[in-house]
Amino acid sequence: MHPFQHANKSHGTVASRAYQRFYPCTRRLALSLLFCFVLCIACNAIGQERPAPGSVNTEHSRVFIFVDKTGVVGHQHSVEGKLSSGSLFLKDGKEGSLVFNMTSFDADTPKGRKYLGLEGTTDEPTRQKVNANMLGAEILNVKKYPSAKFEHVKVVAKNSKSKRQLPEYSLVGDFTLHEKTRRIEIVCDLEEKDGWHHIRGGFKILQSDYGIKPFSKMLGAVGVTDELTIYGDVWVVPES
């Protein structure tokens, strides 16, 4: 036998024995690490607070506002906004609330225009201009009024169905904008979807009722109507 062949054979035998001794240790170590990893995930899951029944999923819920035009030059706008917090309860007459994050309001987003059925898109410079006017001191003044609230909300079944053939409800409560409060009713429908209550509805307000002067310039050639239509698309944790 060639000496190199003998050396290779001896080396292979030693490596094989070392592997046989080492493999069970590494396998036990890998299983231990895997067990620790699974245990950490389980502990984190247990430690995480589950959403309370009736609470609003603010990550996926949205507010959409239709802003119509008055002048011959301007065009219709959409506004997309988020909720800071909220809760709605269908049972036991418990009161809920919705808090609108006014600083999140964004004009003419593709999602907002699509939701409201408005054609076309708005270029970014125009959007920035509209947002500056809308969020500024003359209209929403979000630095002074960063939120609006719909409080003491009671959900009342209407015993009727919507155009989507879903059960209808009335949300009755106090809507506060710019420190002015009015009692309103929102007619909505409810769809049970993916383990959530998907609630959709809308209501109208006059900006002037809340001390806001509708935007206008060029002697009214460019401007928006006093009336706004506000739509809610809200996802709520079902009550048990």
MIBA-799610 format. One line per 3 residues: number of its first residue (from 1); for each residue y, x, z of C-alpha. Coordinates in steps of 0.5 Angstrom, whole numbers, plus 500, padded with zeros to 3 digits. Each point is the difference from the previous one (the first is absolute). Example, Ala and Ser with C-alpha at 12.3 -4.5 7.8 and 13.67 -1.06 7.14 Angstrom:
<recs>
1	491/525/516  507/502/498
</recs>
This chain:
<recs>
1	500/500/500  507/502/498  504/502/507
4	506/496/498  495/494/499  497/502/507
7	507/500/503  502/493/497  494/497/503
10	501/503/507  507/498/499  498/493/498
13	496/499/506  505/502/505  505/495/497
16	495/495/500  499/501/507  507/500/502
19	501/494/496  495/496/504  503/502/507
22	507/499/498  499/493/496  498/496/506
25	506/503/504  505/498/494  497/493/499
28	501/499/508  507/502/499  502/496/494
31	497/494/503  504/501/507  506/500/496
34	498/494/496  499/496/506  507/503/503
37	503/498/494  497/493/500  502/499/508
40	507/502/499  501/495/494  497/494/504
43	504/502/506  506/500/496  498/493/497
46	499/497/507  507/503/502  504/497/495
49	503/493/501  497/494/496  506/496/497
52	501/494/504  499/493/498  506/497/496
55	503/507/499  503/501/493  498/506/496
58	507/503/499  497/506/495  498/495/495
61	504/494/501  506/499/496  507/496/499
64	503/498/493  506/498/499  503/496/494
67	507/502/498  503/496/495  506/501/496
70	507/497/499  504/504/494  498/501/493
73	499/507/501  496/501/505  492/499/501
76	495/497/505  498/504/505  494/501/505
79	500/503/507  493/503/503  500/501/508
82	495/501/505  499/497/507  501/505/507
85	496/495/504  497/493/500  495/495/503
88	498/493/497  495/495/504  497/494/497
91	497/498/507  502/497/507  507/500/497
94	502/507/502  506/502/497  501/506/496
97	505/505/496  502/504/494  505/506/500
100	502/502/494  502/507/499  506/500/496
103	501/507/499  494/500/496  503/495/495
106	499/503/493  503/496/493  496/499/494
109	494/504/501  495/499/495  495/496/505
112	506/496/502  502/498/493  493/498/498
115	499/496/507  506/496/498  498/499/493
118	506/504/497  500/503/494  501/507/498
121	502/506/505  506/503/503  502/508/499
124	500/504/506  508/501/500  501/493/499
127	495/499/506  504/505/504  506/497/499
130	498/493/502  496/502/506  507/504/502
133	504/493/499  494/496/504  499/504/506
136	507/502/501  505/498/505  503/494/495
139	493/496/499  494/502/505  504/505/504
142	493/503/502  503/506/504  503/494/505
145	494/495/499  494/504/498  495/494/501
148	500/492/500  495/496/504  496/493/499
151	499/498/507  497/495/504  495/498/494
154	495/495/501  495/499/494  499/492/499
157	494/498/495  503/495/495  493/497/498
160	502/501/493  498/506/494  504/504/496
163	500/501/493  495/506/501  496/494/503
166	501/504/507  501/496/507  508/500/501
169	503/501/507  508/500/502  503/506/504
172	505/497/504  505/505/504  506/503/501
175	503/505/494  505/505/502  504/504/496
178	507/504/501  499/497/507  501/493/498
181	494/495/501  497/494/496  494/496/501
184	496/500/494  493/498/497  496/504/495
187	494/496/496  494/505/499  493/500/498
190	494/504/504  495/503/496  494/503/504
193	499/507/496  496/506/502  500/499/508
196	507/498/500  505/494/500  504/501/493
199	506/496/501  505/499/495  507/495/500
202	507/500/498  507/497/503  507/500/497
205	506/503/504  508/500/499  503/507/501
208	506/497/502  497/496/506  498/507/503
211	507/503/499  498/503/493  505/500/494
214	496/500/494  501/506/495  505/499/495
217	504/505/495  504/500/494  503/493/502
220	493/497/500  498/503/494  494/503/504
223	498/497/506  494/497/504  499/493/502
226	501/498/508  493/497/500  494/504/501
229	493/499/500  496/504/504  492/500/500
232	495/503/505  494/503/498  497/501/507
235	493/502/502  498/498/507  494/502/505
238	496/493/500  499/497/507  493/500/503
</recs>
